[in-house]
Amino acid sequence: MSELGIRIKKIRKEKNLTLQQLAGNGISKGMLSLIENGKAQPSMESLHYIAEQLGVEVSSLINERSLEDYRTILAEIEADSKEIRTDDEEVIRSILARTEHLQAKLTFDTYEEIRLKEIYLLMNYYQSKEFDDTSFHEVMDGYERIHVYNRLLKCYHFLGELSFSQQDYHNALQLMKEAEQRVQPHWYLVDQLSQLDLYYVLTVLYAAINDQKNTEHYLQQALAIAKNEKIFYRLDDFYRLLLIQAISKLDKEKSMFYLQKLKLLDEFSEDPLMHTYAAYCEIHYVNNIEQDYESVHSLIQAFFEEDEAEFGGFMRELFMCEEAYAYYMQEDFESAISISKDLTIPLYLNHPIDLSIFYRVFAVRALCYQSLNNIEAAKRDILYAKDGVKDYPKNAYTDFIQDAYVKIIN
């Protein structure tokens, strides 16, 4: 109460207002004097009136820092964290240092304060891997209260990603369905990019549990937005997902259609990362649909010789899986083993179809070991592959693993 009064008095004097001028017709001069001297607590109505008379936000009176201060701090932090990686320890420590001392003073009344609270919680999680679920839901409630539904959806995306990274697809889906229901009454306040993000995640999650009806439903919802509004955002992600799904079912017609769509987007965007994904998808198509194994080696070599192949490094394991599979199908067992002998499951893979593709290479290696009469190594690798996909939906990759298991174990 005392600090509130001090701040009101300080701002009043900065604006050269007398007690009577500030009090106006909305509050008595005597009550205002008691408030400034810390002897009375204003009602919220009186507080809003005083703030309006002073030309400031209520939060500037309640908090020691003004809203302008928070805006300055947030703008600086947003600039630093725009491209942050979760393993960028130096940036994370810097942001934590700039936000930690604010936490006790932050309320959930303004966007700036809620966002600063959210950033602090995220940075703390990235550093310690300890997640404050209660405070994070308070942040979400805060965004809903001030009608910032785009950020509310971002929070749900983060929670969904946590479950997805643990391969708890059903819980991730439940969270995103909750997000959809929560924002549905205010859908007109959600920007179209956020709508596409939501539909993309729902499409991915329904595909993960092999729910074709809902996968198609959310895909069509997204494509309708893209078509009607002429928005290309996320289209490559949708077509890449659809292509891999079609290949996993050995559907040649759909695979060709989606590959052409993806290649057109790749040419249009001139984005190196998109080019990397498109190159991998083409190689995967040639390997599994066209079954032109010789061309697989040429395509991989050509891709890594390109200047724009700068993003190929973090996906190198997937390219190696394709090359190992091609060598196996050409009965070059030693080359298949050599190129795949040091492979481990990449941390960025969490979708069951992607993981099935990767586990297949262990089945490939097992078959190669069997052909070279190394039965112990063959059994080791096929058991690892079989166990890895035991809970995944049935597809061409899991079928390959099952067939290899029967061939090796029996």
N, C-alpha and C positions, 0 to 999 in steps of 0.2 A: 504494500500500500504506500509505504514511504517512497520507494523508488519510482512508482507510478506518478506520484505527486510531483516529485523532483523533475521527471521528464516533461510533464505537462507544463510546469512553470518555466523550465528552460526553453522549451519551444515557443511558449507564449511571449517570453521576453525577446527571443530572437526575431520574432515577427512584430515586435513593438506594439503588442496588444495589452490593454489594461485588463484587470479582472472583469470589469463591467462589460467591456467590449467582447471578451471571450464568452462570458456568461450569456450575453444577449437575452433573448426571450425564452431560452430553453432550459435554463438552470439558474438558481439564485446565486448572487455574488457571494453570499455567505457560505453556501454549500461548496462552491468552487474553491473558496479559500481553505475550507476544511480538507478538501481533496488534495490540494497542492501541499498542504502541511502534513499529510499522512494521517489525518485524524478521521477521515471518512472514506468509505469505499464506494465508488460510483456504480450505479447499475449499468448493465450492458447498453441500455438505451441512452443513458447519459454519456457513457464512454464513446459511443458512436457519434453523438452530437458534438462532443468536445473535439473529436478527431476531425469531423467535418468542418468545424469552425477554424481549426488550425490548418486545414488543408493537408492532412497527413493520413496514412493508413492506421487503423486501430492497432495493427501489429507493431507499429513504430512506437506506440505508447506503452504497450504491454511488454515489449522486449527492449533490452538495453541497446541492441543494434537496430538500426532503421532498416526498413525494407530495401532502401537503396543500397545499403551495405551488403545485404544478403544477395541482391541481384549482381553486384560487382563480384563477390566471391564465387557465386554460382557460374557466372559467365566465364571466369578464369578456369574453373575446374572442368566445366563442360568442354572447353577448348582442349584441355590436357587429356581428357578421358575419351574424346571422340573416337579415336582409333586404338584404344587401350586393349592390350591382350591380357588375359587372366594370369599369365605368368610374368608380366612386366612388373617386377617387384619394386623397382625404384619409383615408378610413377604411382603405384598403389600406396607405397609408404608416404609419398609426398601428399597425396590427396587425403589420406587418413590424418596426417599431421595438421592439415588445414581445416578439417571438418570435425575432428574429435572434440576440441574444446567448445564447439558450438552446441553440442548435442543437448546439454542440460537446459539450454535456453530456447531451443527450437520448439515451436508449437506446430499444430497441424492446421493452421488457419490460412496460410498462403501457399501458393504453388512453390515459391522459392524455398520455403522452409521444409515442405514435404519432400521436394526433390533433393535437397541437401541431406535430409535424413535417409532417403533411399540410397543415395550414392555412398554415404558412410556405411550403411549396412552391407551393401554389395562389396565394397572394398575390404571391409572387415572379413567377409566370407572368403574372398579370393586369397586373403593373406593367411587366415587361421583355419579355414574350412569349417568354422563353427557358424551356424546359421541361427539368427534370432527371429524365429518364426512369428512370435507375438508382435514384435515391433514392425516386422515387414507387413503384416496384415493391418496394422494401424496406418501404415503408409498407404496401403491400398484403399482403406476406408476413407482416408483423407482425400485422395484423388477423386473418389466417387462423390464425396461431399461438395467439392468445388467443381464437379462436372468435367474433370480432365480425364475422359475415358480412354484416350489414346495411351496415356501413361499407365492407367489401370491395366490395360491389356498387356503392356510391356512387362508389368509385374507378373501377370499370369504366365507370360511366355517364359520368364525366368524360372518360376516354380515348375512349369511343365518340363523345361530342359533338365532340371535337377532329377526329376523322375525318369525322363527319357534316357539320361546318361547312365542311370542304374538299371536300364532296360525294364522298367516298370511301366509298360506301355498303357496299361489300363488306368493306372492312377494319373498319368500324364493326360490321357484323353478325358478323364473325369474333370480334371482341373480346367482344361480348355473348353469343355462344354459348359462348365460353371461360368467361365468368363463370357462366353457367348450369351448365355441367359441373363447375366448381370448387366450387360451393355445393351441388350436388345431393345428395351424401352427407350433408349437414347441413341439409337443407331444413327440418326441424322447428325449427331455430334461427333461421330467417329470418322476420321478422314479415310479416304479410299485406300491409301497405302496400308493403313492399319487393318482395314477390312481384309485386304488381300493377304496380309501376314497371318491373320487369324484363320482364314480359309485354307491357306497353305499348310499351316500346322495341323489343322483338323484333317486335311487330306492325307498328310504323312502318317498321322496316328491311326486313322482308320485303315490305311494300307498296311500298317504294322500288325494289326490284329486280323487282317484278311477280310475286312468288311467291305466288299466290293460296292454294295449299294450306296453306303454313305461316302465312300471314297469318290464315287462318281458324282454324287449330289454336291459335295463341296467343291469339286473340280469345276463343275458347270457353273456354280455360283460365282467362282473366281473368274472364269473365262467370260462370263456375262459382263462383269464389271470392266474387265480389260477391254472387251470389244466395244461396249457402249461409251466408255470414257476415253478410249484410245490410249490406254495405259499399258506399257510394256513391262512394268515392274513385276518381278516374280515369274514371268512367263517361262523363262529358261528353267527355273526350278521345277515348275509344274511339268513341263515337257520332259525334263530329265527323269523325274520320278515316274511318269507314265511310260517312258521308253524302257527303263530298267524293269518295271513291272511287266511290260509286254514281252521283253526278252526272257524274263523268269518263267513265263508261260509258253515260251517258244512260239509266240504269235508273230509270224513273219510280216503279215500285212500291217498290223498296228505298229510293229517295230520300225518298219520302213517309213511309215507316215510320221511318227514322232521324231525319228532321227532327222528327217528332212526339215521339220519345224525347228529343231534345235540348231541345225547347221545354218539355217537362214538367220536366226536370232544371233548366232555367233558372228556371222559376217556383218550384220547390222550394228552390233554393239561395239566391236573392236575392243573388247575387254579381255585382257590376258587371263584372268581367272576363269571367266566363262569359256574361253577358248580351251583351257586345260580340261574342264569338265566335258566339253563337247568332244574333244579329241579322245578322251577316255571312253566316252559312250560309243563313239564310232568303232573304236578298237574292240570293245565288248560285243558290239553288234556283229562285226566281221567274224569274231571268234566263235560266237554261239549261234548265230542265225545263218550267215553265209558260209561259215566253216572253212574260210579261206585262211588257213593257218600260216602259210608262207607270207601273206600280206600283213599279218599281225606284226611280225618282226620288222617289216619295212616301215609300217606306220609308226611303231614305237620309236624306231631309230630316227625317223624324220622329225617326229615331234620334239625329241630332246635335242635335236640339232638346231631347231628354230630359236631365234632370239627371243620370241615371246613365250618360250616355254619356262619362264621364270617361276611360275607357280607349280610346276610339275613335281618339285622336290617333295612337298608335303603329301603328295598322292603317289609317290614313287612305288610304294608297296602294292597298290592296286594295279599299276602297270606291270609290275613284276608277276603278279598273280596271272594276268592275261598271257604274258609271255611263257610262264611255266606251263599253263594249260595247253598253249599252242604246241610247245615242244613235246608234251606228253602225247597229244593227238597225232603228232608226226613220228611217234615212237622213238624220240630222242630222249631217253629216260635220264641219262646222266646230265644233260643240259637242264632238264626240268628240275632235277634235284639241286644242281649247282646254283641256279638262279633263285631258288626258294628256300635254301637251307637255313638262312638267318632271319626269315620272316617272323614277325610277331604281330598280333592284332593291334592296329593303330588305335590310339585313344579317341580319334575323331569319328570312328565308326560306332554307331549305336542302333541303326535301323536293322531289323532282322533280315531284310533282303540284302543289304550291303554286307552284313556279317556272314550270311549264307554264302555269298560269293567268295568271301575271304576264307571261310572254313573249307570250302571246296578245294582250295589249293593244298590243304593238308591231306585230303583224300587223294588228290592227284599225286602227291609225293608218296603216299602210302602205296599206290598202285605201281609207281616207278620202282620203289624198293622191292616190291614183290616180284616184279619182272626181272630184277637184278639179284633175286634170291636172298635178299636181306629181310627175312620174315619178321624178325624182332622189331626192326625199325618200321616196317609196314604196319604191324599191329599197333604200335605206339601212336603213329600218326592217325590211323583211321579211328581209333578209339577217341582220340582228342577231337577229331572232326565230328564224329557221331554224337558225342556228349555236348559239343558246342551248339548244335542245331536242334537238340531234342525237343525244345519248347517252341520252335519257330513254325510258322505256317508252311505247308507243303508247297514246294516249287521245284523248278528244274535243277537247282543247285542242291537242295536237300535230297532230291531223288538220286542225283549222281552219288552223293555221299552214302545213301542207303545201299545202292547197288554195289558200290566199292566195299562197303562193310560186309555184305553177304559174300562177295567174291573172296575177300581176304580172310575173314574169320571162319567161314564155312569151308 
